Amino acid sequence: MMEQLGIVRGISGTDMLIECRRERGCGHCAEAGGCGGSSACARPLLLRVPNRCGASVGDRLVVSVPEGTTLAAACICYLLPLFAGLVAALAVMPLADGPARDLAVALAFCAGLAAGLVAARRAGRRLGSRGALDIRRADATDHPA
């Protein structure tokens, strides 16, 4: 399980805004010329999540993500749209003939890719609404923010 320490920066209705420092990127975030993403690593990560633990502004929280959730999110994000595009292109191949065949296959791939992106977005929302994040209050054993 991956854990990150965060601080509640705002409350809006039933949601809270948690600011997390990016401590565990590629392992070279603090080094000059590490991965080239130093500007992205320097910015804090802001999460808007339901306030199920009754947190207040300024509270320290530990945000945990199970390992399987990260893999599932990566598969949904990358593989689903690609697979949908390939299926659409392969479905059109036997139907298309003549000089416009390549164009028809390319357009079918793009349409499948777009449909896969929409499906991935919906699946990602469903994954997030199932409570993929575990949020608890930080205690004395957790590292400082």
Secondary structure, DSSP 8 states (H G I E B T S, - for coil): -EEEEEEEEEEETTEEEEEE----SSS-TTSTTSSS-HHHHHS-EEEEEE-TT---TT-EEEEEE-HHHHHHHHIIIIIHHHHHHHHHHHHHTTT--GGGHHHHHHHHHHHHHHHHHHHHHHHHHHHHHTT-SEEEE--TTS---
